[in-house]
Amino acid sequence: MGLSLPAGWLAGRFGAHPTLGAGMLVNSVLCLLTPLVAKFNFATLLVLRVMQGLAQALVFPSFQTLLGKWGPRKNVGSMASLAYAGCYSGIIVSFLVGGTLGEHGFGRSSGFDYDGDNWPSIFYVFGCLSLITTFVWIFFTYESPAVHPRISRAERQEIEKDLIGQEKKNLKEFTLLDIFPLIAFFPARVRKKATVPWRSILSSLPGWAMFAAQTAADYGDFTLLTSVPKYYKDVHGEDLMDSGLYSALPSATCMICSVAISAFVNSHVWRDNVSFLVSRKIFTAIATFGPAVFLIGAAYTTSKVQALILLIVANASSGTQSLGAGVSHLDLSPYFAGMIYSLANTLSSVAGIVGPYLADVLTPNRTKSEWQDVFFIAAGFYAFGGLMFMLFGSADRQPWATEEIYKDTSGDKDDHISHDDDVVGDVILHQ
């Protein structure tokens, strides 16, 4: 949370590709070092974990910046949903495989004494997988279509035209160092950047509608994630934390819901009949009002099966956020998407911390009536965020959405978008 805003600035200043790659690389190495560092003392391990958190903070703002450069408006919601599905699948695999590795792994044969435990194998396996993924990312991904050496002319034109949109005035050309994978972490110079219009962003009503929706969603989502097992044990007498399958259920339901719906949204049946604004508001409504209704239902039911089903459905419906307010910042300004997301993420992270803490404060006796209060408050947050986005949310480029032009220095003049297409030649523009 503390590095979210600086991470957005770094992604905009030095490029999202090297920033995200650096975060992944540092996190992978620190994951591999965790068992060794744990042998020293708790303070050293705590420092390492803080460093991992700082490295991970670079990932999502950089990812949002890349979406602003690679995501045509008609596809950006589906692209975000598929990317988040990768996050969910990683959580699912870690829950299902982590227990097996801890019990039957290779910690005893690692060369260090871990008191007969195999838990180090969890960090070794996932650290190696993360490191492999990092190198694949560094060598096979690029900052923008303008610097990708293998993208087809037709695909590049389609992406760039879509991102330019209808307004093509007041163009200013900047120099950009093409960030190739092999030199991603050693940029020779920094490209010129427009000043972030903080006053305009902070006074933007559509921006605050998006902030409200995402903050409310994080409050409710983290309350669901951390408090439901406690609620189920206190009210229904069963400990769900003993089940690795249940631990994976929230992520699994979100992933299935978001991927399935994104496939439908990407179809011509939806795209040809529903505007961007209506689409964003429909999925934000599902992601906010849906969990609110299901939480209230779970608060009153006396059946543990019904309660579990209602809570799972509540979690699943929140997965449509990535097709609604979760990508609203890309509608408002693709160019400043990373910075806007960083600000939203900072605010929502605070709510994500407050939610579980408040749930503990409100349930000193662990009674059903106390848990009803927790669910009512979470439902209220969901409903407030949804209502704000319904009233003030927007899918239009904002007046402060500054332009950015990427000049292609590849020398291949035949691969450029021509002036005959009413698009500025040799450039990619984000408004």
RAHUQUI-V697880 format. One record per run of one state. SS is the DSSP state (H for helix, E for strand, L for the rest). FROM is the first residue (numbers start at 1). TO is the last residue. Records with the same first field share a line. If there is no record, write none. Layout:
SS = FROM-TO / FROM-TO
This chain:
L = 1-3 / 15-15 / 39-41 / 71-75 / 105-119 / 141-144 / 148-152 / 165-180 / 184-197 / 203-204 / 237-239 / 243-243 / 266-267 / 272-275 / 301-303 / 324-324 / 333-336 / 363-367 / 393-403 / 408-412 / 416-418 / 422-426 / 431-431
H = 4-14 / 16-38 / 42-70 / 76-104 / 120-140 / 145-147 / 153-164 / 181-183 / 198-202 / 205-236 / 240-242 / 244-265 / 268-271 / 276-300 / 304-323 / 325-332 / 337-362 / 368-392 / 413-415 / 419-421
E = 404-407 / 427-430
